[in-house]
Amino acid sequence: MAQPRLTSYDRLDGTEVRAVLTYLGERIDTYLPRHPGLRTAVKECGTLVDGLLERRRHAPAQRAAIVWTSRVLIVVVLAVVLVATAFAARDAIANARSLESFEWLPLVESLINDLVFAGIAIWFLLSLADRVVRNDLIRRLHRLRSMAHIIDMHQMSKDPAALLPDMVMGAVAGDDVISPRTMSVRDYALYLDYCSELLSLTSKAAALCAEESTDALVLDTVSEIENLTTGMSRKIWQKISLLQTAERTHHPRS
């Protein structure tokens, strides 16, 4: 298993995140081959990162196409407004002598409405590219948030309390308090540690979205996912501390 090496210190590189995910998957295959569920979670997370990398490769061309289309539509809107205003002004000037002063009010109101709606349409088209990028990133971030909860579900089914001496003795005596697990202390520790690492990599995948956009909603969602995965990792390390107690009990110092 070749360990990935960081090659960039200017920004978070998606290829490096993908390399670490691949390395984690190889470690799971080597040390925990009997737990395909965790390996599948790593694979799904890798698929999400691959999608972000694919998006980054095609994002400049897609954004350029959207910007070009929006500018063409802006020109069309301006042309329609100018033509409509020119015809309205021509008709108003032609009928200027026959119109009373109060009859000019509907014409002025109609002109103002046209300008307001044209301004709204132009603003919408100018922000079209940013909103398309934001919606796509938010959709991917929601998928990463769901991925974090799936990983947390994997570790929740692993209860290290079954390895504590009081629990083991109770199970041997026939109590129904808890049933002993078949995993060893080593496998428990590795499984929980790999879950913690996978949560951290999920957070890094979310941070890749922050590299693509400075939109406030995107940044807030990224921060929310980082806080979520940090809280989940904290619970995992509480379980690992229980494993350390169990290991000291099973292997007391002489």
NUZA-182845 format. One record per residue (C-alpha): residue in three letters; z, y, x. Coordinates in steps of 0.2 Angstrom, whole numbers, plus 5000, padded with zeros to 4 digits. Each point is the difference from the previous one (the first is absolute). Example, Ala and Ser with C-alpha at 12.3 -4.5 7.8 and 13.67 -1.06 7.14 Angstrom:
// NUZA-182845
ALA503949785062SER499750175006
This chain:
// NUZA-182845
MET500050005000ALA499450165008GLN501150154996PRO499150154994ARG500150165011LEU500050184994THR498550105006SER500350164991TYR501550124999ASP499150144991ARG500049924983LEU500449844991ASP498549885003GLY499649884986THR499249885012GLU501749995009VAL500949974984ARG498849864996ALA500249925017VAL501950004997LEU499849924983THR498949865008TYR501349975014LEU501449994986GLY498949874991GLU499849905016ARG501950005003ILE500349944982ASP498749865003THR500949955016TYR501850014995LEU500049984981PRO498549894995ARG500949934985HIS500150174991PRO498250044995GLY500650134987LEU500550125014ARG498449975009THR499050044984ALA501050174998VAL499550045018LYS498249964996GLU500050114984CYS500850145010GLY498649985013THR498750014986LEU500750174995VAL499950065018ASP498249945001GLY499650104985LEU500850165007LEU499049975016GLU498449974990ARG500350164990ARG500350105016ARG498349945007HIS499150064984ALA501150154995PRO499050135010ALA498349954992GLN500849984982ARG500850175002ALA498450085006ALA499149934985ILE501350074988VAL500050175008TRP498150015000THR499949954981SER501450124996ARG499150145009VAL498449964991LEU500950014983ILE500850165005VAL498350085003VAL499449934983VAL501550084991LEU499850165009ALA498150004995VAL500449964982VAL501350144999LEU498950135009VAL498549964988ALA501150004985THR500750175005ALA498350075004PHE499349954983ALA501650074991ALA499950165010ARG498150024996ASP500349974981ALA501550125000ILE499050145009ALA498549974989ASN501150024984ALA501250135008ARG499450144988SER500249894984LEU501849945005GLU501550094995SER501450015013PHE501149874992GLU498549884999TRP500149995019LEU501749915000PRO499349834996LEU498750015014VAL501350055013GLU501249864994SER498649875001LEU499650065017ILE501849995006ASN500249834993ASP498449945009LEU500750075016VAL501749914998PHE499349834995ALA498850025015GLY501450045012ILE501049844993ALA498549895003ILE499750075018TRP501949975004PHE499949834993LEU498449965010LEU500750085016SER501649884999LEU499049854995ALA500049925017ASP501850025003ARG500549934983VAL498949855003VAL500849965016ARG501750034993ASN499749884985ASP499449875012LEU501550015012ILE501250004986ARG499349844993ARG500249925017LEU501750065002HIS500549934983ARG499449835006LEU501050025016ARG501650044989SER499749844990MET499749915017ALA501750065006HIS500949934984ILE499149835002ILE500649995018ASP501850044994MET499849864987HIS499749885014GLN501650045009MET501050014984SER499849814998LYS500849975017ASP501950004999PRO500949985017ALA501749984991ALA499549824998LEU500349985019LEU501750075000PRO501449875003ASP500950034984MET498449984990VAL499549845009MET501749924998GLY499950044982ALA498349924998VAL500649855009ALA501649994989GLY498949994984ASP500350184994ASP498550084990VAL500350175008ILE498550005011SER498749875006PRO499749995018ARG498350055006THR498949895012MET499650145012SER500950015016VAL500850165007ARG498550025011ASP498849994986TYR501050124989ALA500150135014LEU498149995004TYR499550014982LEU501150154996ASP499550085017TYR498149984996CYS500350074982SER500850155008GLU498550025012LEU498849984986LEU500850134990SER499950125015LEU498249965001THR499750044982SER500850175003LYS498850025015ALA498649964989ALA500650134987ALA500150135015LEU498149975003CYS499750084984ALA500950165006GLU498850005015GLU498650024988SER500750144988THR501250145000ASP500150004981ALA501850034994LEU499949854988VAL499449885013LEU501350065013ASP501449984987THR499449834995VAL500049955019SER501750065002GLU500649914985ILE499349835006GLU500850035017ASN501750034992LEU499749854989THR499649885015THR501550075010GLY501249964986MET499349824998SER500149975019ARG501850065000LYS500449864987ILE499249885011TRP501050045015GLN501649984990LYS499449824997ILE499749985018SER501750065004LEU500749864989LEU498949875010GLN500850065016THR501749964993ALA499449834995GLU499249965017ARG501650055008THR500949884989HIS498849855003HIS500050045019PRO501850065004ARG500350065018SER501049875011
